[in-house]
Amino acid sequence: MGILQEIKQLSHIDKLRVMEALWKDLSSDEEKYVSPAWHEAALEETEKRMSNGIEEVVDWSTAKKNLRKQFE
């Protein structure tokens, strides 16, 4: 059985635990990974929008609602 099939059989909470374990492992040695150039450009653009008052900080709950509306 492939890993994706095994993951599909996990409960929701176990999937989250696996995801957290993977993230912890991947982020433990961040020097190994180089962000793509577009990522820095996107962060700079967001920072510029924040400085100009175009972008605002919202809590995660509001952000999820806004994203769901955007993609409905």
Contacts in CASP RR format, 6 or more apart in sequence:
PFRMAT RR
TARGET T0000
AUTHOR 0000-0000-0000
METHOD contacts of the structure
MODEL  1
MGILQEIKQLSHIDKLRVMEALWKDLSSDEEKYVSPAWHEAALEETEKRM
SNGIEEVVDWSTAKKNLRKQFE
7 15 0 8 1.000
7 18 0 8 1.000
10 18 0 8 1.000
26 33 0 8 1.000
46 55 0 8 1.000
49 55 0 8 1.000
50 56 0 8 1.000
50 57 0 8 1.000
58 66 0 8 1.000
END
